[in-house]
Amino acid sequence: MPGLRSLQHIFITGLFLLTALSCSTGIESTKTIRMNKEDVRLMTKSEEQTFASSLQGTPLLSWEIGKPFLSMSERTLFIFEPLGIDDAGEDSISGVTLTYLGTESRINPNLEEECIILFTDGKRTLRYPTGKPTERAMKETDSTRLPLLADLELIEKWKEKINGKTLWTKSNLWYDRHGERCPGQKFAKVKVTDVLPTTGDFPMKVRICRRQGEEAYLQMNYTSDMFDSRNFASVFFLTDPKNNYPQISEENWDLIKDGKVGSGMTKDECKLALGNPDEVNSGHNHSQTMDIWQYANGTYLIFTDGLLTRFRQ
């Protein structure tokens, strides 16, 4: 039998070989990561994202004096340096157009140079600290990234791009001219009749016409960020989505457009109508499988062998 030293040598040699075999990338414990088809699909730009990507914000370096921005809230004043007593005033700033005056440089309390962007509301000068040296700020400060300020030139470009265009809606969050919710549909064919700047949570609203004389508005961001839940690609289709689902009956498609479900619908049809459930429970007996989908608003769906048999909506 081998001695203790020989056993130690065999153990160390074996451990070395196992480590070498498990580290084919040269980094211990590194795993090979492979993307599935769904991951690849999600990483690929949609037709709508490609369509929107031509409209981008403008870096500070390219701003011209007089570039207009809309103040989206009374809270916009808080992004600027505090005003003096003589300059503060009591005028509302929500909905007011601010124009770009230029930049100035200063040394901040950390003894670092900082770029300040100057705006005016026609009565006073407002100073927005970028927190960056001038050289960096000129390249990295984008007209779409300023909090509570909407780039009016970019909104005008959106108007030129989509006004008069026929689109299909992805969202049923429709609003009237006063900003109140009104009945809306997903997958509805509409015509864009205007694009306007807004105050509130989103920089612009798209006016749509579904039928003669019937108008509504969809609120929208003007960025093409893939992860933005309210950009163009999240609000509109460029082509009729019904073409992707030829197997769905007209009756069920009408329910889906209204965000409703009906008996006999498949799980895919219910997802189109209501979105993904918040909780799923599954079970079966000797002859049937049952699934229960629950939503945070109290809606539940019960499927038997994959078809909707009972629901509360």
HELIX and SHEET records of a PDB file:
HELIX    1   1 LEU A    4  SER A   22  1                                  19    
HELIX    2   2 LYS A   37  MET A   43  1                                   7    
HELIX    3   3 GLU A   47  ALA A   52  1                                   6    
HELIX    4   4 LEU A   60  SER A   62  5                                   3    
HELIX    5   5 GLU A   74  ILE A   79  5                                   6    
HELIX    6   6 ILE A   85  ALA A   88  1                                   4    
HELIX    7   7 THR A  134  GLU A  140  1                                   7    
HELIX    8   8 LEU A  152  ILE A  162  1                                  11    
HELIX    9   9 PHE A  232  VAL A  235  1                                   4    
HELIX   10  10 PRO A  241  ASN A  244  5                                   4    
HELIX   11  11 GLU A  250  LYS A  257  1                                   8    
HELIX   12  12 LYS A  267  LEU A  274  1                                   8    
SHEET    1   A 5 THR A 125  PRO A 129  0                                        
SHEET    2   A 5 GLU A 113  THR A 120 -1                                        
SHEET    3   A 5 THR A  97  ILE A 107 -1                                        
SHEET    4   A 5 PRO A  68  SER A  71 -1                                        
SHEET    5   A 5 LEU A 149  ASP A 151 -1                                        
SHEET    1   B 5 GLU A 214  MET A 220  0                                        
SHEET    2   B 5 MET A 204  ARG A 211 -1                                        
SHEET    3   B 5 LYS A 189  PRO A 197 -1                                        
SHEET    4   B 5 THR A 166  THR A 169 -1                                        
SHEET    5   B 5 PHE A 236  PHE A 237 -1                                        
SHEET    1   C 2 TRP A 174  TYR A 175  0                                        
SHEET    2   C 2 ARG A 181  CYS A 182 -1                                        
SHEET    1   D 4 GLU A 279  HIS A 284  0                                        
SHEET    2   D 4 THR A 289  GLN A 294 -1                                        
SHEET    3   D 4 TYR A 300  THR A 304 -1                                        
SHEET    4   D 4 LEU A 307  ARG A 312 -1                                        
END                                                                             
